[in-house]
């Protein structure tokens, strides 16, 4: 499963990936692609605030990130979520 988050604002956006509590900031006009790796489907929950976006993923999944098409190495996100 893939989800694309676009920052259409004029300020950077902080994105938090839970339950790992990993944070990534994307500049104005940028996009973040989340590729969720899981053997089963689950619920993706989100919360939006001023210049923030939080994503909660379900137990057992892992996730890869790419900003503007460039992979971001975040080793903790490859450990299955509790």
Residue pairs with C-beta under 8 A, 6 or more apart in sequence:
1 35
1 36
1 38
1 41
2 33
2 34
2 35
2 36
3 33
3 34
3 36
3 44
3 55
4 31
4 32
4 33
4 34
5 15
5 26
5 31
5 32
5 33
5 34
5 53
5 55
6 30
6 31
7 13
7 26
7 27
7 28
7 29
7 30
7 31
7 32
8 29
9 28
9 51
10 28
11 28
11 51
12 25
12 26
12 27
12 28
12 51
13 25
13 26
13 28
13 51
13 52
13 53
14 23
14 24
14 25
14 51
14 52
14 53
15 23
15 24
15 25
15 26
15 32
15 52
15 53
15 54
15 55
16 22
16 23
16 52
16 53
16 54
16 55
17 23
17 24
17 34
17 55
17 57
17 63
17 65
17 77
18 54
18 55
18 56
18 57
19 56
19 57
19 81
19 82
20 76
20 77
20 79
20 81
22 74
22 76
22 77
24 32
24 65
24 67
24 72
24 74
26 32
26 67
30 67
30 68
31 67
31 68
32 65
32 66
32 67
33 65
33 66
33 67
33 69
34 55
34 63
34 64
34 65
35 63
35 64
35 65
35 66
36 44
36 57
36 61
36 62
36 63
37 61
37 62
37 63
37 64
38 58
38 60
38 61
38 62
39 60
40 60
42 57
42 58
42 59
42 60
42 61
43 58
44 55
44 56
44 57
44 58
45 55
45 56
46 53
46 54
46 55
46 56
47 53
47 54
48 54
57 63
57 81
58 81
59 80
59 81
59 82
60 80
60 81
61 80
61 81
62 77
62 78
62 79
62 80
62 81
63 77
64 71
64 77
64 78
65 71
65 72
65 74
65 77
66 72
